[in-house]
Amino acid sequence: MRLLIRPRNIQEAERFQEILRKKVRISPLKTPKLIAGVDAAYTDDKVIGAACLYAFPDLTLIQEASAVAVITFPYVSGFLSFREGPAIVKAVQRLRRKPDLIFVDGQGIAHPKGIGIASHIGVLLGTSTVGCAKSLLLGEYRKPGSRKGDWSPLLLD
């Protein structure tokens, strides 16, 4: 599978999402040795993907990498992976070592199509990912407690 998927329109992007969604695997996570965090930023016509690789559990920074790509897809809610994904994937590929787990600023399976940017990147790179989104695209939840390990379920209709 080629890593950089560049749809020409929303209909093509939806078809790519359906193909990738079928490749998502949810499985127990083994304790990782290397974790990465990824995000993207923008200029007027470019997206900058950044990846930071850390040793786990001490969180010692091992490497930082970045990549710049021309924006080829408009901002459309639910399709962020096609706008930011190419630069983020390139940034991760520039890391000298492959992470065991990647934290992505965006949705994973808690996405209307079940394939947000975190899951999308995980499928393309063959790496476990966790979506750490700032906004909710679907479902309801109660705010978790403030202690380490507190959590609450995401309830879907």
N, CA, C and O atoms as a GROMACS GRO file, in nm:
protein
  628
    1MET      N    1   0.086  -0.118   0.000
    1MET     CA    2   0.000   0.000   0.000
    1MET      C    3   0.090   0.124   0.000
    1MET      O    4   0.182   0.134   0.081
    2ARG      N    5   0.064   0.216  -0.089
    2ARG     CA    6   0.143   0.338  -0.087
    2ARG      C    7   0.102   0.420   0.035
    2ARG      O    8  -0.015   0.421   0.074
    3LEU      N    9   0.198   0.487   0.095
    3LEU     CA   10   0.172   0.554   0.222
    3LEU      C   11   0.100   0.687   0.207
    3LEU      O   12   0.020   0.722   0.293
    4LEU      N   13   0.125   0.759   0.102
    4LEU     CA   14   0.062   0.889   0.090
    4LEU      C   15  -0.059   0.880  -0.002
    4LEU      O   16  -0.046   0.863  -0.123
    5ILE      N   17  -0.175   0.893   0.058
    5ILE     CA   18  -0.300   0.885  -0.015
    5ILE      C   19  -0.348   1.027  -0.040
    5ILE      O   20  -0.370   1.102   0.055
    6ARG      N   21  -0.365   1.063  -0.165
    6ARG     CA   22  -0.403   1.199  -0.200
    6ARG      C   23  -0.532   1.198  -0.282
    6ARG      O   24  -0.528   1.194  -0.405
    7PRO      N   25  -0.648   1.200  -0.213
    7PRO     CA   26  -0.774   1.200  -0.288
    7PRO      C   27  -0.795   1.333  -0.360
    7PRO      O   28  -0.746   1.437  -0.317
    8ARG      N   29  -0.868   1.327  -0.471
    8ARG     CA   30  -0.897   1.446  -0.549
    8ARG      C   31  -1.023   1.518  -0.503
    8ARG      O   32  -1.044   1.635  -0.534
    9ASN      N   33  -1.109   1.446  -0.428
    9ASN     CA   34  -1.235   1.506  -0.383
    9ASN      C   35  -1.287   1.429  -0.262
    9ASN      O   36  -1.229   1.327  -0.222
   10ILE      N   37  -1.395   1.477  -0.203
   10ILE     CA   38  -1.451   1.414  -0.082
   10ILE      C   39  -1.497   1.271  -0.109
   10ILE      O   40  -1.475   1.184  -0.025
   11GLN      N   41  -1.557   1.246  -0.222
   11GLN     CA   42  -1.604   1.111  -0.254
   11GLN      C   43  -1.488   1.011  -0.258
   11GLN      O   44  -1.499   0.899  -0.208
   12GLU      N   45  -1.379   1.052  -0.317
   12GLU     CA   46  -1.261   0.966  -0.321
   12GLU      C   47  -1.204   0.948  -0.181
   12GLU      O   48  -1.161   0.839  -0.145
   13ALA      N   49  -1.203   1.055  -0.102
   13ALA     CA   50  -1.155   1.045   0.037
   13ALA      C   51  -1.242   0.948   0.117
   13ALA      O   52  -1.189   0.869   0.196
   14GLU      N   53  -1.372   0.952   0.098
   14GLU     CA   54  -1.462   0.859   0.167
   14GLU      C   55  -1.431   0.714   0.130
   14GLU      O   56  -1.434   0.626   0.215
   15ARG      N   57  -1.401   0.691   0.003
   15ARG     CA   58  -1.366   0.554  -0.040
   15ARG      C   59  -1.235   0.509   0.026
   15ARG      O   60  -1.224   0.395   0.070
   16PHE      N   61  -1.136   0.598   0.034
   16PHE     CA   62  -1.011   0.565   0.102
   16PHE      C   63  -1.036   0.536   0.250
   16PHE      O   64  -0.979   0.442   0.305
   17GLN      N   65  -1.121   0.616   0.314
   17GLN     CA   66  -1.152   0.593   0.456
   17GLN      C   67  -1.213   0.455   0.476
   17GLN      O   68  -1.178   0.385   0.571
   18GLU      N   69  -1.304   0.416   0.389
   18GLU     CA   70  -1.368   0.284   0.401
   18GLU      C   71  -1.266   0.172   0.387
   18GLU      O   72  -1.271   0.074   0.462
   19ILE      N   73  -1.175   0.184   0.292
   19ILE     CA   74  -1.070   0.083   0.274
   19ILE      C   75  -0.982   0.075   0.398
   19ILE      O   76  -0.955  -0.034   0.448
   20LEU      N   77  -0.937   0.191   0.448
   20LEU     CA   78  -0.848   0.193   0.564
   20LEU      C   79  -0.918   0.148   0.691
   20LEU      O   80  -0.858   0.081   0.775
   21ARG      N   81  -1.046   0.184   0.706
   21ARG     CA   82  -1.121   0.146   0.826
   21ARG      C   83  -1.123  -0.005   0.844
   21ARG      O   84  -1.116  -0.055   0.956
   22LYS      N   85  -1.132  -0.077   0.735
   22LYS     CA   86  -1.134  -0.223   0.741
   22LYS      C   87  -1.000  -0.281   0.785
   22LYS      O   88  -0.993  -0.398   0.822
   23LYS      N   89  -0.895  -0.201   0.781
   23LYS     CA   90  -0.762  -0.247   0.820
   23LYS      C   91  -0.727  -0.212   0.965
   23LYS      O   92  -0.623  -0.253   1.015
   24VAL      N   93  -0.813  -0.136   1.033
   24VAL     CA   94  -0.788  -0.100   1.173
   24VAL      C   95  -0.800  -0.224   1.260
   24VAL      O   96  -0.895  -0.301   1.246
   25ARG      N   97  -0.704  -0.243   1.348
   25ARG     CA   98  -0.706  -0.354   1.443
   25ARG      C   99  -0.694  -0.299   1.584
   25ARG      O  100  -0.604  -0.220   1.614
   26ILE      N  101  -0.786  -0.340   1.669
   26ILE     CA  102  -0.781  -0.300   1.809
   26ILE      C  103  -0.732  -0.421   1.887
   26ILE      O  104  -0.795  -0.526   1.886
   27SER      N  105  -0.620  -0.405   1.954
   27SER     CA  106  -0.562  -0.517   2.028
   27SER      C  107  -0.493  -0.465   2.154
   27SER      O  108  -0.461  -0.347   2.163
   28PRO      N  109  -0.471  -0.554   2.251
   28PRO     CA  110  -0.402  -0.512   2.373
   28PRO      C  111  -0.263  -0.458   2.339
   28PRO      O  112  -0.193  -0.512   2.253
   29LEU      N  113  -0.226  -0.355   2.408
   29LEU     CA  114  -0.096  -0.291   2.383
   29LEU      C  115   0.010  -0.352   2.472
   29LEU      O  116  -0.008  -0.362   2.594
   30LYS      N  117   0.119  -0.393   2.412
   30LYS     CA  118   0.235  -0.437   2.490
   30LYS      C  119   0.307  -0.312   2.538
   30LYS      O  120   0.301  -0.209   2.472
   31THR      N  121   0.375  -0.321   2.649
   31THR     CA  122   0.448  -0.205   2.701
   31THR      C  123   0.549  -0.157   2.597
   31THR      O  124   0.639  -0.231   2.558
   32PRO      N  125   0.534  -0.033   2.551
   32PRO     CA  126   0.624   0.017   2.448
   32PRO      C  127   0.761   0.055   2.504
   32PRO      O  128   0.774   0.088   2.622
   33LYS      N  129   0.861   0.050   2.418
   33LYS     CA  130   0.995   0.098   2.455
   33LYS      C  131   1.018   0.237   2.396
   33LYS      O  132   1.088   0.319   2.454
   34LEU      N  133   0.956   0.262   2.279
   34LEU     CA  134   0.970   0.391   2.212
   34LEU      C  135   0.831   0.444   2.180
   34LEU      O  136   0.748   0.374   2.120
   35ILE      N  137   0.805   0.569   2.219
   35ILE     CA  138   0.678   0.632   2.187
   35ILE      C  139   0.705   0.763   2.113
   35ILE      O  140   0.810   0.825   2.131
   36ALA      N  141   0.611   0.802   2.032
   36ALA     CA  142   0.624   0.929   1.959
   36ALA      C  143   0.495   1.009   1.977
   36ALA      O  144   0.387   0.953   1.995
   37GLY      N  145   0.511   1.138   1.971
   37GLY     CA  146   0.397   1.229   1.966
   37GLY      C  147   0.407   1.305   1.835
   37GLY      O  148   0.515   1.349   1.796
   38VAL      N  149   0.292   1.321   1.767
   38VAL     CA  150   0.292   1.391   1.639
   38VAL      C  151   0.183   1.497   1.634
   38VAL      O  152   0.079   1.485   1.699
   39ASP      N  153   0.209   1.600   1.556
   39ASP     CA  154   0.111   1.708   1.536
   39ASP      C  155   0.148   1.781   1.407
   39ASP      O  156   0.249   1.751   1.344
   40ALA      N  157   0.064   1.876   1.371
   40ALA     CA  158   0.088   1.953   1.249
   40ALA      C  159   0.057   2.100   1.275
   40ALA      O  160  -0.022   2.135   1.363
   41ALA      N  161   0.122   2.185   1.197
   41ALA     CA  162   0.098   2.329   1.199
   41ALA      C  163   0.093   2.375   1.054
   41ALA      O  164   0.130   2.302   0.962
   42TYR      N  165   0.046   2.499   1.035
   42TYR     CA  166   0.022   2.546   0.898
   42TYR      C  167   0.089   2.680   0.872
   42TYR      O  168   0.107   2.763   0.962
   43THR      N  169   0.124   2.700   0.745
   43THR     CA  170   0.150   2.832   0.689
   43THR      C  171   0.034   2.855   0.592
   43THR      O  172  -0.063   2.780   0.594
   44ASP      N  173   0.042   2.957   0.510
   44ASP     CA  174  -0.068   2.982   0.416
   44ASP      C  175  -0.099   2.865   0.324
   44ASP      O  176  -0.215   2.833   0.300
   45ASP      N  177   0.005   2.802   0.270
   45ASP     CA  178  -0.017   2.695   0.172
   45ASP      C  179   0.057   2.565   0.204
   45ASP      O  180   0.062   2.475   0.120
   46LYS      N  181   0.114   2.556   0.322
   46LYS     CA  182   0.190   2.436   0.359
   46LYS      C  183   0.148   2.385   0.496
   46LYS      O  184   0.097   2.459   0.580
   47VAL      N  185   0.169   2.256   0.515
   47VAL     CA  186   0.147   2.193   0.645
   47VAL      C  187   0.282   2.138   0.691
   47VAL      O  188   0.354   2.077   0.612
   48ILE      N  189   0.314   2.159   0.817
   48ILE     CA  190   0.439   2.112   0.876
   48ILE      C  191   0.404   2.002   0.973
   48ILE      O  192   0.333   2.025   1.071
   49GLY      N  193   0.454   1.882   0.947
   49GLY     CA  194   0.434   1.769   1.038
   49GLY      C  195   0.554   1.757   1.129
   49GLY      O  196   0.668   1.775   1.085
   50ALA      N  197   0.530   1.727   1.256
   50ALA     CA  198   0.638   1.712   1.352
   50ALA      C  199   0.620   1.582   1.429
   50ALA      O  200   0.508   1.542   1.461
   51ALA      N  201   0.733   1.515   1.457
   51ALA     CA  202   0.732   1.392   1.534
   51ALA      C  203   0.844   1.399   1.637
   51ALA      O  204   0.957   1.433   1.605
   52CYS      N  205   0.812   1.367   1.761
   52CYS     CA  206   0.911   1.363   1.868
   52CYS      C  207   0.913   1.221   1.924
   52CYS      O  208   0.809   1.169   1.964
   53LEU      N  209   1.030   1.160   1.927
   53LEU     CA  210   1.047   1.022   1.971
   53LEU      C  211   1.107   1.020   2.111
   53LEU      O  212   1.205   1.089   2.139
   54TYR      N  213   1.047   0.940   2.199
   54TYR     CA  214   1.090   0.932   2.339
   54TYR      C  215   1.111   0.787   2.380
   54TYR      O  216   1.044   0.696   2.330
   55ALA      N  217   1.206   0.767   2.473
   55ALA     CA  218   1.220   0.637   2.539
   55ALA      C  219   1.108   0.628   2.642
   55ALA      O  220   1.074   0.728   2.705
   56PHE      N  221   1.053   0.510   2.660
   56PHE     CA  222   0.948   0.490   2.760
   56PHE      C  223   0.996   0.386   2.859
   56PHE      O  224   1.049   0.283   2.816
   57PRO      N  225   0.979   0.405   2.988
   57PRO     CA  226   0.888   0.499   3.053
   57PRO      C  227   0.950   0.629   3.101
   57PRO      O  228   0.879   0.715   3.153
   58ASP      N  229   1.080   0.647   3.086
   58ASP     CA  230   1.142   0.767   3.143
   58ASP      C  231   1.120   0.894   3.062
   58ASP      O  232   1.148   1.003   3.110
   59LEU      N  233   1.069   0.880   2.939
   59LEU     CA  234   1.037   0.993   2.852
   59LEU      C  235   1.158   1.079   2.817
   59LEU      O  236   1.148   1.202   2.809
   60THR      N  237   1.270   1.015   2.797
   60THR     CA  238   1.390   1.082   2.749
   60THR      C  239   1.374   1.107   2.599
   60THR      O  240   1.345   1.015   2.523
   61LEU      N  241   1.393   1.232   2.559
   61LEU     CA  242   1.383   1.265   2.417
   61LEU      C  243   1.498   1.201   2.340
   61LEU      O  244   1.614   1.218   2.376
   62ILE      N  245   1.464   1.127   2.234
   62ILE     CA  246   1.564   1.060   2.152
   62ILE      C  247   1.588   1.137   2.022
   62ILE      O  248   1.702   1.155   1.980
   63GLN      N  249   1.479   1.182   1.959
   63GLN     CA  250   1.494   1.250   1.830
   63GLN      C  251   1.370   1.331   1.798
   63GLN      O  252   1.260   1.298   1.842
   64GLU      N  253   1.390   1.437   1.722
   64GLU     CA  254   1.280   1.516   1.666
   64GLU      C  255   1.295   1.514   1.515
   64GLU      O  256   1.406   1.515   1.462
   65ALA      N  257   1.182   1.512   1.445
   65ALA     CA  258   1.185   1.515   1.299
   65ALA      C  259   1.067   1.597   1.250
   65ALA      O  260   0.964   1.607   1.318
   66SER      N  261   1.083   1.656   1.133
   66SER     CA  262   0.973   1.733   1.076
   66SER      C  263   0.973   1.716   0.924
   66SER      O  264   1.071   1.671   0.864
   67ALA      N  265   0.861   1.752   0.865
   67ALA     CA  266   0.847   1.747   0.720
   67ALA      C  267   0.746   1.853   0.678
   67ALA      O  268   0.651   1.882   0.750
   68VAL      N  269   0.768   1.910   0.562
   68VAL     CA  270   0.679   2.013   0.509
   68VAL      C  271   0.616   1.959   0.381
   68VAL      O  272   0.683   1.899   0.297
   69ALA      N  273   0.487   1.981   0.368
   69ALA     CA  274   0.414   1.939   0.247
   69ALA      C  275   0.322   2.052   0.204
   69ALA      O  276   0.271   2.128   0.287
   70VAL      N  277   0.300   2.062   0.076
   70VAL     CA  278   0.203   2.158   0.022
   70VAL      C  279   0.064   2.106   0.056
   70VAL      O  280   0.038   1.987   0.044
   71ILE      N  281  -0.024   2.195   0.099
   71ILE     CA  282  -0.162   2.156   0.130
   71ILE      C  283  -0.232   2.120  -0.001
   71ILE      O  284  -0.239   2.201  -0.094
   72THR      N  285  -0.283   1.997  -0.007
   72THR     CA  286  -0.349   1.953  -0.130
   72THR      C  287  -0.496   1.918  -0.106
   72THR      O  288  -0.567   1.881  -0.200
   73PHE      N  289  -0.542   1.929   0.019
   73PHE     CA  290  -0.681   1.893   0.050
   73PHE      C  291  -0.738   2.000   0.142
   73PHE      O  292  -0.670   2.044   0.235
   74PRO      N  293  -0.860   2.044   0.118
   74PRO     CA  294  -0.918   2.150   0.200
   74PRO      C  295  -0.951   2.102   0.341
   74PRO      O  296  -0.958   1.982   0.366
   75TYR      N  297  -0.973   2.197   0.432
   75TYR     CA  298  -1.019   2.157   0.565
   75TYR      C  299  -1.165   2.118   0.555
   75TYR      O  300  -1.250   2.200   0.517
   76VAL      N  301  -1.195   1.993   0.589
   76VAL     CA  302  -1.331   1.943   0.596
   76VAL      C  303  -1.336   1.856   0.721
   76VAL      O  304  -1.258   1.762   0.734
   77SER      N  305  -1.428   1.887   0.814
   77SER     CA  306  -1.440   1.810   0.936
   77SER      C  307  -1.455   1.662   0.903
   77SER      O  308  -1.536   1.624   0.818
   78GLY      N  309  -1.377   1.578   0.970
   78GLY     CA  310  -1.382   1.435   0.948
   78GLY      C  311  -1.281   1.385   0.846
   78GLY      O  312  -1.268   1.264   0.827
   79PHE      N  313  -1.209   1.477   0.780
   79PHE     CA  314  -1.114   1.439   0.676
   79PHE      C  315  -0.976   1.500   0.701
   79PHE      O  316  -0.899   1.522   0.607
   80LEU      N  317  -0.944   1.527   0.826
   80LEU     CA  318  -0.817   1.590   0.863
   80LEU      C  319  -0.696   1.508   0.818
   80LEU      O  320  -0.591   1.564   0.786
   81SER      N  321  -0.710   1.377   0.815
   81SER     CA  322  -0.597   1.291   0.780
   81SER      C  323  -0.546   1.319   0.639
   81SER      O  324  -0.427   1.301   0.612
   82PHE      N  325  -0.632   1.363   0.549
   82PHE     CA  326  -0.588   1.390   0.412
   82PHE      C  327  -0.519   1.526   0.400
   82PHE      O  328  -0.446   1.551   0.304
   83ARG      N  329  -0.541   1.612   0.496
   83ARG     CA  330  -0.478   1.745   0.497
   83ARG      C  331  -0.345   1.741   0.570
   83ARG      O  332  -0.245   1.791   0.519
   84GLU      N  333  -0.342   1.681   0.689
   84GLU     CA  334  -0.222   1.678   0.772
   84GLU      C  335  -0.140   1.550   0.760
   84GLU      O  336  -0.019   1.550   0.781
   85GLY      N  337  -0.207   1.442   0.724
   85GLY     CA  338  -0.143   1.310   0.724
   85GLY      C  339  -0.016   1.300   0.644
   85GLY      O  340   0.082   1.245   0.695
   86PRO      N  341  -0.011   1.351   0.520
   86PRO     CA  342   0.112   1.335   0.442
   86PRO      C  343   0.237   1.392   0.512
   86PRO      O  344   0.342   1.330   0.510
   87ALA      N  345   0.225   1.509   0.571
   87ALA     CA  346   0.341   1.569   0.639
   87ALA      C  347   0.375   1.493   0.767
   87ALA      O  348   0.493   1.476   0.799
   88ILE      N  349   0.274   1.448   0.840
   88ILE     CA  350   0.300   1.372   0.964
   88ILE      C  351   0.366   1.238   0.932
   88ILE      O  352   0.462   1.200   0.997
   89VAL      N  353   0.315   1.168   0.832
   89VAL     CA  354   0.374   1.040   0.794
   89VAL      C  355   0.520   1.059   0.754
   89VAL      O  356   0.606   0.981   0.795
   90LYS      N  357   0.548   1.161   0.674
   90LYS     CA  358   0.687   1.188   0.634
   90LYS      C  359   0.775   1.217   0.755
   90LYS      O  360   0.889   1.170   0.762
   91ALA      N  361   0.724   1.293   0.851
   91ALA     CA  362   0.802   1.324   0.971
   91ALA      C  363   0.834   1.197   1.048
   91ALA      O  364   0.948   1.179   1.092
   92VAL      N  365   0.736   1.109   1.066
   92VAL     CA  366   0.761   0.983   1.138
   92VAL      C  367   0.862   0.897   1.062
   92VAL      O  368   0.948   0.835   1.123
   93GLN      N  369   0.851   0.894   0.931
   93GLN     CA  370   0.945   0.816   0.850
   93GLN      C  371   1.088   0.868   0.861
   93GLN      O  372   1.183   0.794   0.835
   94ARG      N  373   1.105   0.993   0.898
   94ARG     CA  374   1.238   1.051   0.913
   94ARG      C  375   1.303   1.017   1.047
   94ARG      O  376   1.422   1.043   1.067
   95LEU      N  377   1.227   0.960   1.138
   95LEU     CA  378   1.285   0.915   1.265
   95LEU      C  379   1.378   0.797   1.236
   95LEU      O  380   1.346   0.711   1.155
   96ARG      N  381   1.494   0.794   1.303
   96ARG     CA  382   1.590   0.685   1.280
   96ARG      C  383   1.540   0.552   1.335
   96ARG      O  384   1.580   0.446   1.288
   97ARG      N  385   1.452   0.558   1.434
   97ARG     CA  386   1.396   0.436   1.493
   97ARG      C  387   1.244   0.442   1.487
   97ARG      O  388   1.185   0.549   1.502
   98LYS      N  389   1.182   0.329   1.465
   98LYS     CA  390   1.037   0.322   1.454
   98LYS      C  391   0.974   0.318   1.594
   98LYS      O  392   1.014   0.235   1.676
   99PRO      N  393   0.879   0.405   1.622
   99PRO     CA  394   0.812   0.400   1.752
   99PRO      C  395   0.722   0.277   1.764
   99PRO      O  396   0.670   0.226   1.665
  100ASP      N  397   0.706   0.230   1.887
  100ASP     CA  398   0.613   0.121   1.915
  100ASP      C  399   0.470   0.174   1.929
  100ASP      O  400   0.374   0.100   1.910
  101LEU      N  401   0.458   0.301   1.962
  101LEU     CA  402   0.328   0.365   1.984
  101LEU      C  403   0.340   0.512   1.947
  101LEU      O  404   0.439   0.578   1.977
  102ILE      N  405   0.236   0.563   1.879
  102ILE     CA  406   0.233   0.704   1.840
  102ILE      C  407   0.108   0.769   1.896
  102ILE      O  408  -0.003   0.719   1.876
  103PHE      N  409   0.126   0.880   1.966
  103PHE     CA  410   0.015   0.963   2.012
  103PHE      C  411  -0.008   1.071   1.906
  103PHE      O  412   0.085   1.144   1.870
  104VAL      N  413  -0.131   1.081   1.858
  104VAL     CA  414  -0.164   1.171   1.748
  104VAL      C  415  -0.264   1.276   1.796
  104VAL      O  416  -0.362   1.242   1.862
  105ASP      N  417  -0.238   1.403   1.763
  105ASP     CA  418  -0.332   1.509   1.796
  105ASP      C  419  -0.449   1.500   1.699
  105ASP      O  420  -0.449   1.564   1.594
  106GLY      N  421  -0.549   1.421   1.736
  106GLY     CA  422  -0.667   1.401   1.653
  106GLY      C  423  -0.738   1.274   1.694
  106GLY      O  424  -0.693   1.202   1.783
  107GLN      N  425  -0.849   1.245   1.629
  107GLN     CA  426  -0.930   1.129   1.661
  107GLN      C  427  -0.867   0.999   1.609
  107GLN      O  428  -0.790   0.999   1.512
  108GLY      N  429  -0.902   0.890   1.675
  108GLY     CA  430  -0.867   0.757   1.628
  108GLY      C  431  -0.994   0.690   1.576
  108GLY      O  432  -1.042   0.724   1.468
  109ILE      N  433  -1.047   0.596   1.652
  109ILE     CA  434  -1.171   0.529   1.611
  109ILE      C  435  -1.295   0.605   1.657
  109ILE      O  436  -1.406   0.574   1.613
  110ALA      N  437  -1.279   0.705   1.745
  110ALA     CA  438  -1.392   0.788   1.790
  110ALA      C  439  -1.417   0.895   1.684
  110ALA      O  440  -1.403   1.015   1.709
  111HIS      N  441  -1.455   0.848   1.569
  111HIS     CA  442  -1.468   0.930   1.449
  111HIS      C  443  -1.593   0.883   1.376
  111HIS      O  444  -1.623   0.763   1.379
  112PRO      N  445  -1.667   0.971   1.312
  112PRO     CA  446  -1.791   0.928   1.245
  112PRO      C  447  -1.775   0.809   1.151
  112PRO      O  448  -1.867   0.728   1.136
  113LYS      N  449  -1.660   0.797   1.087
  113LYS     CA  450  -1.636   0.684   0.996
  113LYS      C  451  -1.549   0.576   1.060
  113LYS      O  452  -1.519   0.475   0.996
  114GLY      N  453  -1.509   0.596   1.188
  114GLY     CA  454  -1.426   0.498   1.257
  114GLY      C  455  -1.281   0.500   1.214
  114GLY      O  456  -1.206   0.406   1.243
  115ILE      N  457  -1.239   0.606   1.145
  115ILE     CA  458  -1.102   0.614   1.093
  115ILE      C  459  -1.055   0.759   1.093
  115ILE      O  460  -1.042   0.821   0.988
  116GLY      N  461  -1.030   0.812   1.213
  116GLY     CA  462  -0.975   0.946   1.225
  116GLY      C  463  -0.826   0.944   1.191
  116GLY      O  464  -0.771   0.841   1.155
  117ILE      N  465  -0.763   1.059   1.204
  117ILE     CA  466  -0.623   1.072   1.165
  117ILE      C  467  -0.530   0.977   1.241
  117ILE      O  468  -0.434   0.927   1.184
  118ALA      N  469  -0.559   0.951   1.369
  118ALA     CA  470  -0.473   0.860   1.445
  118ALA      C  471  -0.479   0.719   1.388
  118ALA      O  472  -0.376   0.656   1.366
  119SER      N  473  -0.600   0.669   1.364
  119SER     CA  474  -0.614   0.535   1.307
  119SER      C  475  -0.558   0.530   1.166
  119SER      O  476  -0.492   0.432   1.128
  120HIS      N  477  -0.584   0.633   1.089
  120HIS     CA  478  -0.535   0.643   0.951
  120HIS      C  479  -0.382   0.630   0.948
  120HIS      O  480  -0.328   0.550   0.872
  121ILE      N  481  -0.315   0.707   1.031
  121ILE     CA  482  -0.169   0.704   1.036
  121ILE      C  483  -0.121   0.567   1.086
  121ILE      O  484  -0.022   0.514   1.035
  122GLY      N  485  -0.190   0.511   1.185
  122GLY     CA  486  -0.152   0.379   1.236
  122GLY      C  487  -0.158   0.272   1.129
  122GLY      O  488  -0.068   0.188   1.120
  123VAL      N  489  -0.262   0.273   1.048
  123VAL     CA  490  -0.275   0.175   0.940
  123VAL      C  491  -0.164   0.196   0.837
  123VAL      O  492  -0.099   0.100   0.797
  124LEU      N  493  -0.143   0.319   0.795
  124LEU     CA  494  -0.041   0.346   0.693
  124LEU      C  495   0.099   0.306   0.738
  124LEU      O  496   0.177   0.252   0.660
  125LEU      N  497   0.130   0.333   0.865
  125LEU     CA  498   0.265   0.306   0.914
  125LEU      C  499   0.279   0.168   0.979
  125LEU      O  500   0.390   0.126   1.011
  126GLY      N  501   0.168   0.098   0.999
  126GLY     CA  502   0.175  -0.033   1.065
  126GLY      C  503   0.220  -0.021   1.209
  126GLY      O  504   0.295  -0.106   1.258
  127THR      N  505   0.174   0.083   1.278
  127THR     CA  506   0.215   0.113   1.415
  127THR      C  507   0.092   0.140   1.500
  127THR      O  508  -0.006   0.197   1.452
  128SER      N  509   0.097   0.100   1.626
  128SER     CA  510  -0.012   0.130   1.719
  128SER      C  511  -0.020   0.280   1.741
  128SER      O  512   0.082   0.348   1.754
  129THR      N  513  -0.143   0.333   1.744
  129THR     CA  514  -0.163   0.476   1.765
  129THR      C  515  -0.274   0.498   1.868
  129THR      O  516  -0.359   0.413   1.890
  130VAL      N  517  -0.269   0.615   1.930
  130VAL     CA  518  -0.373   0.661   2.021
  130VAL      C  519  -0.409   0.803   1.979
  130VAL      O  520  -0.322   0.889   1.966
  131GLY      N  521  -0.538   0.826   1.957
  131GLY     CA  522  -0.584   0.960   1.924
  131GLY      C  523  -0.602   1.042   2.050
  131GLY      O  524  -0.662   0.996   2.147
  132CYS      N  525  -0.550   1.163   2.049
  132CYS     CA  526  -0.560   1.256   2.162
  132CYS      C  527  -0.621   1.386   2.111
  132CYS      O  528  -0.553   1.488   2.100
  133ALA      N  529  -0.749   1.381   2.081
  133ALA     CA  530  -0.816   1.494   2.017
  133ALA      C  531  -0.856   1.601   2.118
  133ALA      O  532  -0.882   1.572   2.234
  134LYS      N  533  -0.860   1.724   2.070
  134LYS     CA  534  -0.905   1.836   2.153
  134LYS      C  535  -1.056   1.855   2.145
  134LYS      O  536  -1.115   1.920   2.232
  135SER      N  537  -1.119   1.799   2.043
  135SER     CA  538  -1.264   1.816   2.027
  135SER      C  539  -1.330   1.680   2.006
  135SER      O  540  -1.267   1.584   1.962
  136LEU      N  541  -1.456   1.675   2.039
  136LEU     CA  542  -1.535   1.552   2.028
  136LEU      C  543  -1.614   1.554   1.898
  136LEU      O  544  -1.685   1.650   1.870
  137LEU      N  545  -1.601   1.449   1.818
  137LEU     CA  546  -1.675   1.440   1.692
  137LEU      C  547  -1.805   1.362   1.706
  137LEU      O  548  -1.899   1.383   1.629
  138LEU      N  549  -1.811   1.273   1.804
  138LEU     CA  550  -1.932   1.195   1.825
  138LEU      C  551  -1.935   1.140   1.966
  138LEU      O  552  -1.832   1.130   2.033
  139GLY      N  553  -2.055   1.104   2.012
  139GLY     CA  554  -2.072   1.044   2.144
  139GLY      C  555  -2.080   1.144   2.256
  139GLY      O  556  -2.076   1.266   2.235
  140GLU      N  557  -2.091   1.089   2.378
  140GLU     CA  558  -2.097   1.170   2.499
  140GLU      C  559  -2.007   1.105   2.604
  140GLU      O  560  -1.981   0.985   2.600
  141TYR      N  561  -1.961   1.187   2.698
  141TYR     CA  562  -1.877   1.135   2.806
  141TYR      C  563  -1.891   1.225   2.928
  141TYR      O  564  -1.936   1.339   2.919
  142ARG      N  565  -1.851   1.171   3.041
  142ARG     CA  566  -1.838   1.252   3.162
  142ARG      C  567  -1.690   1.280   3.182
  142ARG      O  568  -1.606   1.193   3.158
  143LYS      N  569  -1.658   1.399   3.224
  143LYS     CA  570  -1.518   1.436   3.243
  143LYS      C  571  -1.455   1.343   3.348
  143LYS      O  572  -1.508   1.327   3.457
  144PRO      N  573  -1.340   1.281   3.313
  144PRO     CA  574  -1.274   1.193   3.410
  144PRO      C  575  -1.220   1.272   3.529
  144PRO      O  576  -1.207   1.395   3.523
  145GLY      N  577  -1.188   1.201   3.635
  145GLY     CA  578  -1.128   1.264   3.752
  145GLY      C  579  -0.990   1.320   3.718
  145GLY      O  580  -0.942   1.304   3.606
  146SER      N  581  -0.929   1.383   3.813
  146SER     CA  582  -0.801   1.450   3.789
  146SER      C  583  -0.680   1.367   3.830
  146SER      O  584  -0.566   1.412   3.815
  147ARG      N  585  -0.702   1.247   3.883
  147ARG     CA  586  -0.589   1.162   3.926
  147ARG      C  587  -0.538   1.078   3.810
  147ARG      O  588  -0.613   1.041   3.720
  148LYS      N  589  -0.411   1.048   3.814
  148LYS     CA  590  -0.349   0.963   3.714
  148LYS      C  591  -0.427   0.832   3.704
  148LYS      O  592  -0.456   0.768   3.805
  149GLY      N  593  -0.461   0.794   3.582
  149GLY     CA  594  -0.534   0.670   3.560
  149GLY      C  595  -0.684   0.685   3.556
  149GLY      O  596  -0.754   0.591   3.517
  150ASP      N  597  -0.738   0.801   3.595
  150ASP     CA  598  -0.882   0.823   3.588
  150ASP      C  599  -0.927   0.823   3.443
  150ASP      O  600  -0.855   0.868   3.355
  151TRP      N  601  -1.046   0.771   3.419
  151TRP     CA  602  -1.099   0.765   3.284
  151TRP      C  603  -1.251   0.760   3.289
  151TRP      O  604  -1.310   0.739   3.395
  152SER      N  605  -1.312   0.780   3.174
  152SER     CA  606  -1.457   0.762   3.162
  152SER      C  607  -1.484   0.710   3.022
  152SER      O  608  -1.407   0.737   2.930
  153PRO      N  609  -1.592   0.634   3.005
  153PRO     CA  610  -1.619   0.578   2.872
  153PRO      C  611  -1.676   0.682   2.777
  153PRO      O  612  -1.740   0.779   2.820
  154LEU      N  613  -1.654   0.662   2.650
  154LEU     CA  614  -1.719   0.740   2.545
  154LEU      C  615  -1.842   0.661   2.506
  154LEU      O  616  -1.832   0.546   2.462
  155LEU      N  617  -1.958   0.721   2.523
  155LEU     CA  618  -2.086   0.654   2.496
  155LEU      C  619  -2.137   0.696   2.359
  155LEU      O  620  -2.157   0.814   2.332
  156LEU      N  621  -2.158   0.598   2.275
  156LEU     CA  622  -2.209   0.624   2.140
  156LEU      C  623  -2.357   0.591   2.137
  156LEU      O  624  -2.403   0.501   2.207
  157ASP      N  625  -2.432   0.664   2.054
  157ASP     CA  626  -2.576   0.638   2.041
  157ASP      C  627  -2.602   0.508   1.971
  157ASP      O  628  -2.718   0.471   1.951
   0.00000   0.00000   0.00000
